[in-house]
């Protein structure tokens, strides 16, 4: 198959789920092209971006400076088999009626993605890129392609659903299939559309990369790990408060490592200083995937006490939860959003009520006191993720979804 991935920013190191999908499809022998609305000058690159030379197959949004009339004519001639001219000329007629002239500037702004329309599948990641492509499909372009859009949660803000429903109207009309990562995200999407073509397809990971090795840390500490952007809904401030409770119970050998960056960094530093936890909390900043694997290998448990923020947003999947389980870390998460669908409560970790800091501290204390149970929970987590979240396995499901559309 010839597949186009349409994304917003690229390459974004935190969006490993998109990179994994692209790499897996390439491994399966498919021809993949990436279209990105914005190029990021990333100081850190995902290893697969380099290994698969993904920048070489990526086109970034530009505005053409060539003759707009000739460019449109060339586009129509080159892609005549991939254009629904009935829809195209209908739109031209509408434009002419409304503005007395054809909007050639529209094509100058979009010609970068219209040069080759011979794709079997167009897969847009995030709702806003889906809207971008829906505008083009509504004009008759890419008429032979099947159109898939994946929503990730950032694009399903519960506080903005009425506005998003209007924004996504054309997308809902043009799309052939939508995918989401959890039933929670599916329920949000269903509040905006009656379309039944919605598949739950979690984001996957490379379970060979996320594989625990014998730890070489040997520092005598019980290491808690938090990985995520430093924003309210992830709950990094609650991780610090949970550690403070444990210290109050006399667990001075417990340490918290926080990997990630974001708007709450300064307030976290203030909170750490307030509780005099400078010697037990380490803010690591944003890290490449390989370093995350190393830090997980040196950790005892993974903690993500997420909450519903002021806009009622919450984590929709949290792929890092599966990454931690693959590394045989018991995971402790809250019961908000879609996180709970990605673990087996009591077997691979624990689901705890939102904001129940004592409940989190109690479970951590239990794992500190019962290392053999901690190890068994970790082993269960590894098996669970290998069976359900391996990127190759989920890649086969995605490939099957594509085939069913053709």
Secondary structure, 3 states (H helix, E strand, C coil): CEEEEEEEEECCCCCHHHHHHHHHHHHCCCEEEEEEEEECCCCCCCHHHHHCCHHHHEEECCCCCCCHHHHHHHHHHHCHHHCCHHHHHHHHHHHHHHHCCCCHHHHHHHHHHHCCCCCCEEEEECHHHHHHHHHHHHCCCCCCCEEEEECCCCCCCHHHHHHHHHHCHHHHHHCCEEEECCHHHHHHHHCCCCCCCEEECCCCECCCCCCCCCCCCCCCCEEEEEECCCCHHHCHHHHHHHHHHHHHCCCCCEEEEEEECCCCHHHHHHHHHHCCCCCCEEEEECCCHHHHHHHHHCCCEEEECCCCCCCCCCCCCCHHHHHHHHCCCEEEEECCCCHHHHCCECCCEEEECCCCHHHHHHHHHHHHHCHHHHHHHHHHHHHHHHHHCEHHHHHHHHHHHHHHHC
